[in-house]
């Protein structure tokens, strides 16, 4: 698929030189560091497993344990004790996994996550080995391993595990065999193993270094996947490529980087593409279902017109969780509909999934030859998806923090919940909804609650903190904190739509420019001053006065938990767990004593 994002109508920012990469060229190097052992496990339902956290850089080695970003876990995903003993649920969830996270008590911004594949019963299969010193004529034992991962992929059966020993494997791997619910997954586990694409061709003009086609019950865990590149605009290299139909595929703890296109292109052409992870549900009515993408690092990509991590077409019941997506020149995480990936339009939407607990940063299209000097890349983008929950993500230094839109006229992104996220230092806008021009689709019945937006639109494009574009209907924007930069533009609804695009209430606004000098644009009209905006529009009638939310710190990196006495504490409206979720950004209960805070933190 050749997907093209023209994200939003903005004031184009021209610069004399290419924008420099942020100082953060790799995940933040904090004084405190956390690791979790084991990093991966397969566990039957109702069984227990012990996890251990190692904390360095501080005398305080205590951690708080979470399961699926909830402190202590839940009955649906499993529970965890203060000492790290995890107990699986009694019923398999869909997707069948749990993410176990240890959060440093010395620095709550620092954590580490392990992923568990949950199974009905422990598989009793064979164990095979691959090594750079092996031979495919060998039996694949520990003493006599095979030489290539591809050969192992043709031999392993349901319930089997293939361990790939340290080294560089210069090969493309196509996984074409499936496990099943009875015998178990086919599991491929990298042990410091690298799948390297240097010099390899791209079959059919579009292929992956690791390709999973029409398979089910396959785990790919712990590989470095790198250096698949092309200078031919007609070829599309992909790090991990999943297509067709299937269920219970899990991509866990892989390090995917330097997947690049340098093919000749311009903004008018937009014809060069590469992707870090691509999942295309290309059959119907059979979907790709029960997909888990957890704990991966997807970084230093040159994707041209395409995305870093994308799900498109007939993909449902998915979980994209606890990944780090950074230092890429186009969209970070994308859930897409209506691109004719599925042969049946009724099944051509990514849907019924969760995008949770990811860290997305340094995502910009500026300098990408497919965009030129345009800041148009979303950190997290839903383009035509449906019934997706986007929660507890940290997004910063993207062009657009989180965007909900549809690029196809007459089609909508719908029933998406964006909640308990932190979005800061976006180049253009913190959060944007609606089609980017009048010829696109729109956004319908989406809920944006309990997010913290801080000093976005750093390039002063005039887009502000929250932007509403074309064809936005029946949405809700409540319980959010908006702390604007010196431009002090909070809401930018510039399209003068005939119907109100959203309920807007119970939000806290602040800028050092002051209430009288702050700006709101609603249905094409501009209002200078907080009270003037409220009186003229009737919006934010229950919102607190314009005031400082009193974050813990606004230094870099900022800490957005609230100090005692913050006007955001208890000032929200409780819309119910189905809307606001059960846990805040930090995994604490979202509602305490019947009260809910504004912003992403409840404490």
C-alpha positions in Angstrom: 0.0 0.0 0.0 1.2 3.5 -0.8 -0.3 5.7 1.9 0.0 9.4 1.7 -0.6 11.7 4.6 -1.2 15.4 4.0 -1.9 15.9 7.7 -3.5 19.3 8.1 -4.0 22.7 6.6 -1.4 24.9 8.3 0.6 28.0 7.9 3.7 26.5 6.2 6.8 27.2 8.1 9.9 27.9 5.9 13.4 27.6 7.3 16.8 28.3 5.9 18.1 24.9 6.8 16.8 21.4 7.6 15.5 21.1 11.1 18.1 19.5 13.4 17.3 16.3 15.2 16.5 16.7 18.8 19.2 16.1 21.3 17.4 12.9 22.2 18.9 10.6 19.4 18.0 7.5 21.4 15.7 6.7 24.3 16.2 9.1 27.2 19.4 8.4 29.2 18.0 9.0 32.7 20.1 8.8 35.9 17.8 6.1 37.1 17.4 2.9 35.0 15.1 -0.1 35.3 15.1 -3.6 33.8 12.8 -6.5 34.2 13.6 -10.2 34.2 12.5 -12.2 32.4 11.7 -9.9 29.5 9.4 -12.5 27.9 7.4 -15.5 29.1 4.6 -17.8 27.9 2.2 -18.7 30.7 -0.9 -20.8 31.0 -4.1 -19.2 32.4 -4.4 -19.2 36.2 -0.7 -19.9 36.6 1.9 -17.6 38.3 5.4 -16.4 37.4 7.9 -14.3 39.3 9.3 -11.1 37.8 12.3 -9.3 39.2 13.2 -5.6 38.7 16.7 -4.2 38.7 17.0 -0.5 39.5 20.3 1.4 39.1 21.3 5.0 39.5 19.6 5.5 42.8 19.6 4.2 46.4 15.9 3.8 46.2 15.4 0.4 44.4 11.7 0.2 45.0 9.3 -0.2 42.0 5.5 -0.3 41.6 4.3 -3.1 39.5 1.6 -2.7 36.8 -0.2 -5.1 34.5 -1.5 -3.5 31.3 -0.7 -0.1 32.8 -2.8 -0.6 35.9 -1.1 -0.7 39.3 -1.6 -4.2 40.7 -3.3 -5.4 37.5 -6.9 -6.5 37.0 -9.0 -9.7 36.9 -9.1 -9.5 33.1 -5.3 -9.2 32.4 -3.9 -10.8 35.5 -2.7 -9.4 38.8 0.7 -8.7 40.3 1.9 -8.5 43.9 4.2 -5.8 45.3 7.0 -8.3 45.0 6.5 -8.9 41.3 4.5 -12.2 41.4 2.2 -12.2 38.5 -0.9 -14.4 38.4 -2.6 -14.9 35.0 -6.3 -14.5 34.6 -8.6 -17.6 34.6 -9.9 -16.7 31.1 -7.8 -16.0 28.1 -8.1 -12.3 27.1 -8.3 -11.1 23.5 -5.6 -10.5 22.5 -4.0 -13.2 24.6 -1.2 -11.3 26.3 -0.3 -9.2 29.3 2.3 -6.4 29.7 4.1 -6.3 33.1 5.8 -3.0 33.9 8.0 -2.0 36.8 8.0 1.7 37.5 10.7 3.3 39.6 9.5 5.0 42.7 12.6 7.2 42.7 11.7 8.5 39.2 8.2 7.5 38.0 9.1 8.6 34.5 11.5 5.6 34.3 10.1 2.0 33.8 10.7 -1.3 32.0 8.1 -3.7 30.6 8.0 -7.5 30.0 5.5 -9.2 27.8 3.6 -12.4 28.6 2.0 -14.6 25.9 -1.0 -16.2 27.7 -2.0 -19.7 26.6 -4.7 -22.2 27.5 -2.1 -24.8 28.4 1.6 -25.1 28.2 2.8 -26.3 24.8 4.7 -29.6 24.6 6.7 -29.1 21.5 10.3 -29.5 20.3 13.1 -27.0 20.8 15.4 -26.1 17.9 18.5 -23.9 17.5 20.0 -21.7 14.8 23.5 -20.4 14.8 25.9 -18.7 12.4 28.2 -21.7 12.8 25.4 -24.2 12.0 24.5 -26.2 9.0 21.0 -26.8 7.6 21.9 -30.4 7.1 22.1 -30.7 10.9 19.2 -31.8 13.1 18.8 -28.4 14.6 19.7 -29.4 18.1 21.7 -27.4 20.7 24.8 -29.3 19.8 24.1 -29.3 16.0 22.2 -26.2 15.1 20.8 -25.1 11.7 22.4 -22.3 9.8 19.5 -20.1 8.7 16.3 -18.8 10.3 14.5 -19.4 7.0 15.2 -23.1 7.2 14.0 -23.3 10.8 10.8 -21.5 9.7 10.1 -24.4 7.2 10.7 -27.0 9.9 9.1 -25.8 13.1 5.6 -26.9 13.9 2.8 -25.9 16.3 4.2 -25.8 19.9 7.8 -25.6 18.8 10.4 -23.0 19.9 13.3 -21.9 17.8 16.2 -20.2 19.6 18.4 -18.1 17.3 21.8 -17.6 18.8 23.9 -14.4 18.7 25.1 -13.2 15.3 24.1 -11.5 12.1 21.9 -13.3 9.7 21.9 -11.7 6.2 18.6 -13.2 5.0 14.9 -12.5 4.5 12.7 -14.8 6.6 9.2 -15.7 5.5 7.1 -17.4 8.2 4.4 -19.6 6.5 3.6 -22.2 9.1 1.1 -21.8 11.9 0.6 -22.9 15.4 -2.8 -23.5 16.9 -4.8 -23.1 20.1 -4.3 -26.8 21.1 -0.6 -27.4 20.4 0.5 -23.8 21.0 2.5 -21.1 19.2 5.4 -21.5 16.9 7.9 -19.3 18.8 11.1 -17.7 17.4 13.3 -16.2 20.1 16.3 -14.1 19.2 19.3 -14.3 21.5 21.2 -11.2 20.5 20.4 -12.2 16.9 20.2 -9.7 14.1 18.3 -10.1 10.8 20.2 -7.8 8.5 19.0 -6.7 5.1 22.2 -5.3 3.7 22.4 -5.9 -0.1 19.1 -7.9 -0.2 16.5 -7.4 -2.9 12.8 -6.6 -2.4 10.7 -9.4 -4.0 7.7 -8.3 -5.8 8.5 -4.6 -5.2 7.3 -4.8 -1.6 8.5 -7.2 1.1 9.7 -7.6 4.6 12.9 -8.8 6.2 10.6 -10.7 8.4 7.3 -11.6 6.6 4.3 -13.4 8.1 1.7 -14.2 5.5 -1.6 -15.9 6.3 -0.3 -17.5 9.5 -1.7 -17.8 13.1 -0.2 -18.5 16.5 3.3 -17.2 15.7 5.6 -15.3 18.1 8.6 -13.3 16.8 10.5 -12.1 19.9 13.8 -10.4 20.6 15.4 -9.8 17.2 17.2 -6.8 15.8 15.8 -6.2 12.3 17.8 -3.7 10.3 19.3 -2.3 7.2 16.7 -3.1 4.6 17.0 -0.2 2.2 16.4 0.9 -1.4 17.3 3.8 -3.7 14.5 2.7 -6.2 11.3 4.6 -5.6 9.3 1.7 -7.0 10.5 -0.8 -4.3 9.1 -0.8 -0.7 11.3 -2.3 2.0 9.6 -3.3 5.3 11.1 -4.4 8.5 8.3 -6.7 9.7 5.5 -7.3 7.2 2.3 -9.1 8.2 -0.4 -9.6 5.6 -3.4 -11.7 4.5 -5.5 -13.2 7.4 -4.7 -15.0 10.6 -4.9 -14.7 14.4 -2.8 -14.6 17.4 0.4 -13.2 15.9 2.7 -11.5 18.4 5.7 -9.2 17.6 7.5 -8.7 20.9 10.7 -6.9 22.0 12.2 -6.5 18.6 14.6 -3.7 17.7 13.6 -2.5 14.2 15.8 0.3 12.7 17.3 1.7 9.5 14.6 0.6 7.2 14.9 3.3 4.5 13.9 4.5 1.1 16.1 7.1 -0.7 14.2 6.8 -3.9 13.7 9.9 -5.9 10.5 11.7 -4.9 9.0 15.2 -4.3 6.0 16.4 -2.4 4.0 16.5 -5.7 4.9 12.9 -6.5 5.1 11.2 -3.0 6.1 7.9 -4.6 8.8 6.5 -2.4 7.8 4.3 0.6 9.3 2.2 3.4 7.8 0.9 6.7 9.2 -0.3 10.0 6.2 -2.6 10.8 3.3 -3.0 8.3 0.2 -5.1 9.1 -2.2 -5.3 6.2 -5.5 -7.3 6.6 -5.8 -8.1 2.9 -8.5 -10.7 3.0 -12.2 -10.7 3.8 -14.2 -11.6 5.7 -11.3 -13.3 7.5 -9.3 -10.7 9.4 -5.9 -10.4 11.1 -7.2 -10.7 14.7 -5.7 -11.0 18.1 -2.5 -9.2 17.0 0.0 -8.0 19.7 2.8 -5.6 19.0 4.5 -5.0 22.3 7.8 -3.8 23.7 9.4 -3.1 20.3 11.7 -0.2 19.3 11.0 1.2 15.9 13.5 4.0 15.1 15.8 5.8 12.7 13.6 5.1 9.6 13.3 7.0 6.4 9.8 6.0 5.3 9.1 8.5 2.5 5.3 8.7 2.1 4.6 5.9 4.5 4.6 5.2 8.3 6.8 3.8 11.0 4.2 1.3 12.4 1.0 0.9 10.6 -2.2 -1.3 10.7 -4.5 -1.1 7.7 -7.4 -2.9 6.2 -9.1 -5.9 7.9 -7.3 -5.8 11.2 -9.3 -6.1 14.5 -8.9 -6.9 18.2 -5.3 -5.6 18.2 -3.0 -4.3 20.9 -0.1 -1.9 20.1 1.4 -1.4 23.6 4.6 -0.3 25.3 6.6 0.3 22.1 9.2 3.1 21.6 8.8 4.8 18.2 11.3 7.6 17.6 13.6 9.5 15.3 11.6 8.8 12.1 10.7 11.1 9.2 7.0 10.3 9.0 4.0 9.1 11.0 4.8 7.1 14.2 1.8 4.8 14.8 -1.1 4.7 12.3 -4.4 2.8 12.2 -5.9 3.1 8.8 -9.2 2.5 7.0 -10.6 2.8 3.5 -7.4 2.3 1.6 -8.6 -0.7 -0.4 -6.3 -3.0 1.5 -9.2 -5.4 2.1 -11.0 -6.7 -1.0 -14.4 -5.9 0.7 -15.0 -2.3 1.7 -17.1 -3.5 4.6 -14.0 -4.9 6.2 -11.5 -2.3 5.2 -10.9 -0.6 8.6 -8.4 -1.2 11.5 -10.8 -1.5 14.4 -11.6 -2.6 18.0 -8.0 -2.2 19.2 -5.9 -0.4 21.8 -2.9 1.8 21.4 -1.6 2.1 24.9 1.5 3.0 26.9 3.7 3.8 23.9 6.5 6.4 23.8 6.5 8.3 20.6 9.0 11.2 20.0 11.1 12.9 17.4 8.6 12.3 14.6 8.8 14.9 11.8 8.4 15.0 8.1 10.4 18.3 7.8 13.3 17.5 5.4 11.7 14.3 4.2 11.9 14.6 0.4 8.2 13.5 0.1 7.2 16.5 2.2 9.9 19.1 1.8 9.6 21.9 4.5 6.3 20.7 5.8 5.6 19.6 9.4 2.9 17.0 8.7 3.8 13.8 10.6 1.5 12.6 13.4 2.9 10.8 16.5 -0.2 8.7 16.7 -2.7 8.9 13.8 -6.1 7.2 13.3 -7.0 7.6 9.6 -10.4 5.9 9.1 -10.2 3.6 12.0 -13.1 2.7 14.3 -13.6 1.8 18.0 -9.9 2.3 19.0 -8.7 3.3 22.5 -5.6 5.5 22.6 -4.5 5.8 26.2 -1.6 6.4 28.5 0.8 7.3 25.7 3.7 9.8 26.0 4.0 11.8 22.8 6.5 14.6 22.4 8.5 16.4 19.7 6.2 15.1 16.9 4.7 17.4 14.2 1.2 16.6 15.4 0.9 14.8 18.8 -2.3 12.8 18.2 -4.5 13.1 15.1 -7.9 11.7 14.3 -9.0 12.1 10.7 -10.0 10.4 7.5 -8.4 11.0 4.1 -11.3 9.6 2.2 -14.4 11.7 1.3 -17.6 10.3 2.8 -15.7 8.2 5.3 -15.1 8.8 9.0 -12.9 7.9 11.9 -15.4 7.0 14.5 -15.9 6.0 18.1 -12.3 6.5 19.1 -11.4 7.3 22.7 -8.3 9.4 23.4 -7.7 9.5 27.1 -5.0 9.9 29.8 -2.2 10.8 27.4 0.6 13.3 27.8 1.3 15.4 24.6 4.0 18.1 24.6 6.3 20.1 22.4 4.6 19.2 19.2 5.9 21.2 16.2 2.4 22.1 14.9 -0.4 21.1 17.2 -0.9 18.9 20.2 -4.2 17.2 19.1 -6.1 17.5 15.9 -9.4 16.1 14.7 -11.2 16.3 11.3 -10.2 16.0 7.6 -7.3 18.2 6.6 -9.3 19.8 3.8 -12.9 20.0 2.5 -12.3 17.2 0.0 -11.6 14.7 2.9 -13.6 12.6 5.3 -14.1 13.5 8.9 -14.4 12.4 12.6 -17.5 11.3 14.3 -18.5 10.3 17.9 -14.9 10.5 19.2 -14.1 11.2 22.8 -11.0 13.1 24.0 -10.8 13.2 27.8 -8.3 13.6 30.6 -5.3 14.4 28.4 -2.5 16.9 29.3 -1.4 19.2 26.5 1.7 21.3 27.1 3.3 24.0 25.0 2.6 22.5 21.6 2.9 24.4 18.3 6.5 25.1 19.0 6.9 26.3 15.4 4.2 29.0 15.9 2.2 27.8 12.9 -1.1 29.2 14.3 -2.5 25.7 15.0 -2.6 25.8 18.8 -3.1 23.1 21.3 -6.4 21.5 20.0 -7.3 21.8 16.4 -10.7 21.0 14.8 -10.7 20.7 11.0 -13.3 19.7 8.4 -16.3 17.4 9.1 -16.1 16.9 12.8 -19.4 15.9 14.3 -20.7 14.7 17.7 -17.4 14.6 19.4 -16.5 15.3 23.1 -13.5 17.3 24.5 -13.6 17.3 28.3 -11.4 17.0 31.4 -8.3 18.1 29.6 -5.5 20.4 30.7 -4.2 22.8 28.0 -1.1 24.8 28.9 -0.2 26.8 25.9 3.1 28.4 24.8 3.6 32.1 24.4 1.3 32.1 21.3 -1.5 31.3 23.7 -3.8 29.7 21.1 -5.9 27.0 22.8 -8.6 25.8 20.4 -8.4 26.4 16.7 -11.8 25.5 15.0 -11.2 27.5 11.9 -13.6 25.8 9.4 -16.9 27.6 10.4 -18.8 24.3 10.3 -22.6 24.6 10.3 -22.9 22.3 13.3 -21.0 22.4 16.6 -18.2 19.8 16.1 -17.8 18.8 19.8 -19.0 19.2 23.3 -16.3 21.3 25.0 -16.4 21.6 28.8 -14.6 20.9 32.1 -11.2 21.9 30.7 -8.4 23.9 32.4 -6.6 26.5 30.3 -3.4 28.4 31.1 -0.7 30.4 29.5 1.9 32.8 30.9 0.4 35.3 28.3 -2.6 35.6 30.6 -6.3 35.1 30.2 -7.0 38.4 28.5 -4.3 37.8 25.8 -5.2 34.2 25.1 -7.0 33.1 22.0 -9.7 30.7 21.0 -11.1 30.2 17.4 -14.6 28.6 17.2 -16.6 28.0 14.0 -14.3 30.4 12.2 -14.6 33.3 14.7 -11.7 34.5 16.8 -12.1 35.3 20.5 -9.4 37.1 22.5 -9.8 36.5 26.2 -11.1 33.5 28.2 -14.3 35.0 29.4 -15.2 36.5 26.1 -14.8 33.1 24.5 -17.0 31.4 27.0 -19.7 34.0 26.9 -19.8 34.1 23.1 -19.7 30.4 22.4 -21.4 28.9 25.5 -18.6 26.4 25.8 -16.6 25.4 28.9 -19.4 26.5 31.2 -18.3 24.1 33.9 -14.6 24.7 33.4 -12.5 26.3 36.2 -11.1 29.8 36.0 -8.1 30.4 33.8 -5.3 29.3 36.1 -1.9 27.6 36.5 -2.5 23.8 36.8 0.6 23.6 39.1 2.4 20.7 37.6 5.2 19.1 39.6 7.8 20.6 37.2 7.8 22.3 33.8 11.6 21.8 33.4 12.8 19.6 30.5 11.6 16.9 30.7 8.4 18.2 32.4 6.6 16.2 35.1 2.8 16.6 34.7 1.6 15.1 38.0 -0.2 17.7 40.1 0.9 19.5 43.2 -1.3 19.8 46.2 -3.8 22.6 45.7 -3.9 22.4 41.9 -7.2 23.7 40.5 -7.3 20.6 38.3 -7.9 18.3 41.3 -11.4 17.0 41.5 -12.6 19.5 38.9 -13.6 17.0 36.2 -16.8 15.3 35.2 -17.0 11.5 35.8 -18.2 10.1 32.5 -17.9 6.5 33.6 -15.2 3.9 33.3 -16.1 3.1 29.7 -15.2 6.6 28.7 -12.5 7.8 31.1 -10.9 4.4 31.7 -10.1 2.7 35.0 -6.5 4.0 35.4 -4.8 7.4 34.9 -1.5 7.8 33.0 0.5 6.4 36.0 -1.8 3.4 36.5 -3.5 4.8 39.6 -7.3 4.6 39.9 -8.9 7.1 37.5 -11.7 8.1 39.9 -11.1 8.4 43.7 -14.0 9.0 46.1 -16.3 9.8 43.2 -14.0 12.6 42.0 -11.9 12.9 38.9 -9.1 15.3 38.2 -8.5 17.2 35.0 -5.6 16.0 32.9 -3.8 12.7 32.7 -3.0 12.3 36.4 -5.4 11.4 39.2 -3.1 11.6 42.3 
